[in-house]
Amino acid sequence: MDSIAIYDPSTNSWSRGAPIPTRRDHLGAAVVGDLLYAVGGRPLDPDRNLNSVDVYDLASDSWRSLAPLPTARGGLAVAALGGVIYAYGGETSTRVFDEHEAYDIVTNSWRPLEAMPTARHGLGAVGLGGRIFMIGGGAPRRIRTNSGCRCVHTMRLRRSVRVGAS
């Protein structure tokens, strides 16, 4: 979809925000301050994936496009920690990813990081206590033993990750 729905728990009401520049589903999202980052996804077509990254500014009710995700994919998980957006896993119609990439919001740049222990899609991720927790998701068929991955992986990250540095 290209719309953003905004829920206000204090009034138990919904409103609409400005439409996202790149219409999509199966995207990842994370918040840093009053900015909402929308990462990857699919353009309502399971055979195509996007590397689009857009940021929504709550104060101005506006979007702008950012540096593209290095690996186009849908069904990925995204989490924010320490001013960095991390993207994990995901899928295309033919592949499940173990990719782990970091976006530096200051330099508007991406950097690949150590791969996930298990490739998966449809997982959840959250930054908490200096670590990012990746929960559940589907594994590639070649290693699947049930309908999904019953696991929690934790990645401890260095306190200061300079994504833009070579």
SVG drawing of the C-alpha trace seen along z (x, -y; Angstrom):
<svg xmlns="http://www.w3.org/2000/svg" viewBox="-11 -20 49 52">
<polyline fill="none" stroke="black" stroke-width="0.4" points="0.0,0.0 1.1,-3.6 -0.9,-5.0 0.2,-5.4 -2.3,-5.0 -1.5,-6.8 -3.1,-5.6 -3.3,-7.9 -3.8,-5.8 -4.6,-8.9 -7.7,-9.6 -8.3,-6.1 -8.5,-7.5 -6.9,-7.0 -5.7,-9.5 -3.9,-9.3 -0.4,-10.5 1.1,-11.5 1.4,-8.6 4.7,-6.8 6.7,-7.4 7.2,-3.7 4.0,-1.6 4.8,1.7 4.1,4.6 6.3,7.0 8.6,4.1 10.6,3.5 10.2,0.4 12.0,-1.2 11.8,-4.4 14.6,-6.8 13.3,-9.9 10.3,-11.3 11.4,-9.6 9.9,-6.4 12.2,-4.4 10.5,-2.1 13.0,0.4 12.7,2.8 9.5,4.8 7.6,5.8 5.5,3.7 2.5,5.9 4.1,8.5 5.8,11.6 8.2,12.0 9.7,8.5 11.5,7.0 12.5,3.4 15.6,1.8 13.8,-1.4 14.3,-3.2 12.1,-6.1 11.8,-8.1 8.6,-9.7 9.0,-12.9 6.2,-13.1 6.5,-16.9 6.1,-17.8 3.9,-14.8 6.3,-14.2 8.5,-11.5 11.9,-11.6 13.9,-8.8 17.2,-7.7 20.2,-5.6 18.9,-2.2 19.2,1.0 22.1,3.0 20.1,6.2 16.5,5.9 14.1,8.1 10.8,8.4 9.9,10.1 12.9,8.7 13.2,7.5 14.5,4.0 15.5,2.7 17.0,-0.6 19.8,-0.8 22.1,-3.6 21.2,-5.7 21.8,-2.9 19.1,-1.0 19.8,2.8 18.2,4.9 18.0,8.7 17.1,11.7 14.1,11.5 13.2,13.3 12.7,13.2 10.5,15.7 13.6,18.0 15.8,17.3 15.8,16.7 18.5,14.3 21.0,14.4 22.1,10.8 22.7,8.3 23.2,4.7 23.5,1.5 22.3,-2.0 23.9,-5.1 21.3,-7.9 24.0,-10.6 25.9,-9.6 23.0,-8.1 25.0,-5.0 24.7,-1.2 27.4,1.3 27.3,5.1 27.8,6.8 28.3,10.4 25.6,12.7 22.9,14.1 23.4,17.6 20.3,18.9 18.7,17.4 15.1,16.5 12.2,14.4 9.1,13.1 11.0,12.6 10.7,9.9 13.6,7.8 13.9,5.3 16.8,3.4 17.0,3.8 19.7,3.4 22.5,2.9 21.6,6.0 19.2,6.8 16.9,9.7 15.6,11.6 12.6,13.7 10.9,16.5 10.6,16.4 10.6,19.0 13.8,20.8 14.8,22.1 13.1,25.3 16.4,27.2 16.9,26.8 13.3,26.5 12.1,29.1 8.7,27.5 6.6,24.7 8.9,22.0 12.0,21.2 11.5,21.7 14.5,19.7 15.7,16.4 19.1,15.1 20.8,12.3 23.5,10.2 25.7,8.0 26.8,4.9 29.7,2.6 28.5,-0.6 29.8,-2.8 29.3,-1.4 30.5,-3.8 28.7,-2.6 30.2,-5.1 33.8,-4.3 35.7,-1.9"/>
</svg>
